[in-house]
Amino acid sequence: MGKLPHIGHVEFDYSCIRHARSLIRSLSGIAITPEWAWAISDEGRTFERFRRFKDRFFLVDQYELDGFFPDLPKGEADLEAIDLQDSSLWLCGSHSSLLTHDKAKTELEKKPSRRLIGTVVLSDKGQPSNRAFSLPFQGRDSLRHILGSHPSLSSSLALPCKGGGLDIEGMAVWDDVICFGLRGPLVNGLAVLAYVGRNGPLRLPAGMPTLVLLDLGGLGIRDLCRCGGSLLILAGPTMDADKPFKIYRRSFGAGGVSSLQLLHDFEDGVEHPEGLALFPGPESAGLLVFYDKPSKKRVTGNSVWADWLELPSGR
């Protein structure tokens, strides 16, 4: 299978806030419930809440990260992953480092502002409460240190994200474990899923990660999406290439043996698929695909249109 049927488009309307276009251009992830949608951007320090009306979503609230995580270091948060679990909203930054250049030298900038892994507890009405928790942004209990404690990832902490360094772009949360999908590094040419147990009173990730290596043809992981008992994986280039992008499904059979199935192969183009979200429909769930720097045909005023794809049976 190489193509999922295209059902239509779903609109996300940002009209109620200023600087809507900058958020549309940097949309990096969305999580959806039957009534609400939550969106993140890889620029700035906010997250957004949308109300659903049939096949449209209207932005109703924008929240500053600093109101929930006051100790988050200053700078771009580079939020790349989002999920809903345990009546909580989970947010994760890329945890990546960058190279900075000046006339004299090139240095690795560690960017602690990108190291958020936290959860915001939601009220019965689906609104953020004042209860929010995160791991430390630096040190032995930080997610970056937890992931780097694995021998296959330890060297990536000293590298920039576009040069084999640690770069989280997907997250899927279950009751007892959190899975992080890495754009980089690749391990022996294979993409990395890093599973970290949820321990302690706050149920945040802790302990040595377990790695699962996937042959995605040299691609990294650009997003993850839970789908019943399966995991949907958006795969794409580890660098800034325009292609290829694919969607895989990792499912589990008898005895816990997993299989990897190619569901969708994107046509080459200027748009880069950036995120996946299950879309609860009236009869069955579909899949929404969002794009980084969407084309002009996908943007109308302060609205952006996601592709709505049909999932195969047996999801």
Secondary structure, 3 states (H helix, E strand, C coil): CCCCCEEEEEEEECCCCCCHHHHHHCEEEEEECCCEEEEEECCCCEEEEEEEECCEEEEEEEEEHHHCCCCCCCCCCCEEEEEEECCEEEEEECCCCEEEECCCCEEEECCHHHCCEEEEEECCCCCEEEEEEECCCCCCCCHHHHHHCCCCCHHHHHCCHHHCCCEEEEEEECCCEEEEEEEEEEECCEEEEEEEEEECCCCEECCCCEEEEECCCCCEEEEEEEECCEEEEEEECCCCCCCCCEEEEEEECHHHCEEEEEEEECCCCCCEEEEEEEECCCCCCEEEEEEECCCHHHEECCEEEEEEEECCCCC
